[in-house]
Structure formats: C-alpha cells, structure tokens
Amino acid sequence: MAKINVQQTEISVINYNNLDYISLTDMATAKSNDSRAADVIKNWLRNRYTIEFLGVWEMIHNPQFKVVEFDHFTSEIICLCG
C-alpha cells in the first residue's frame, strides 16, 4: 500500500485492477480525529450534492444504472436530509 502526503497528512493509496483508490477514512481522520472520522464520512454521504455526484458518476460509468429508480430514491433522500 502506497502513501501520499497531503497538507502534512499521510493518506493511504490502494491499487486495485490498475486503478488507485485513496482512503476517505484517512482524510476524515485528518479533518477531525479517529473517533469522529466515521461521523464525517456519514455526514458526507448524506449530503445532497454527494448523492447527486454519485448518481452522475453511475450514469457515466454504469450502463445498467437505473436512472428512474435513482431519481425516486434521490427525491426521498433529499426530503429526509433537507
């Protein structure tokens, strides 16, 4: 596992199938601390813009992505999250 240094913070990088993935947990830990990292990630995943980004990413990269079902899901989530 490789590491990169971003603003004096060490972030893990994993290579899988010739693609690099960075550790969200390492970034969240740097933002607050170990005990709050999970909360940072949970809040980010509930964010309306994160959900919309994930939907666009799926539309681009997943030919079997069900846009209509995602739109229904998104409207329910946005009502819950505000």
Steps between C-alpha positions, in 0.01 A plus 500: 500500500638837399464823694482859384550808714232769466529812716714317757256208510588148389228350277497132400475413131396150394543372145232256384465386138748770393287773658605707801261559790562746782386445857201710599555386858851648503366828364212508750737425787715795395193726499405414857636199692478120505181486705318746274620372160194275455267794572679716243456229234135434595418871475680528165306202361169655607580831331268579209787596269688178577193295411455696176871453415473125558196487271683683220804274545279192470328636187841548336666175613219247550302405188247308714437791737127548558456878471125501572545299820787723607288813441230357728763410762662844473173685550428298814851554639494872432168530686651318798835684502375844409 
